[in-house]
Amino acid sequence: MTTLKKARKDGDLEKFIKEHENDAPGDTDKLDAVIKRKSPGTGKAVPKASSGAASDD
């Protein structure tokens, strides 16, 4: 079975997803915390969304 670490290293996330799509759901609270956690090298936990203002292109 492919691990997420190996799939990321090999660039084969599709294989990992196919192997694990029928797994039981995980802990969504922990997943949300990881997603919201500040990434190394960034100043903010979550990037600010772009404004709805029209561009002048």
PEKA-V160198 format. One record per backbone hydrogen bond with DSSP energy under -0.5 kcal/mol. NH is the residue of the N-H (numbers start at 1). CO is the residue of the C=O. If there is no record, write none. Layout:
<<NH | CO> <NH | CO>>
This chain:
<<7 | 3> <8 | 4> <9 | 5> <10 | 6> <11 | 7> <12 | 7> <16 | 12> <17 | 13> <18 | 14> <19 | 15> <20 | 16> <21 | 17> <23 | 20> <28 | 26> <31 | 27> <32 | 28> <33 | 29> <34 | 30> <35 | 31> <36 | 32> <37 | 33> <39 | 44> <42 | 39>>
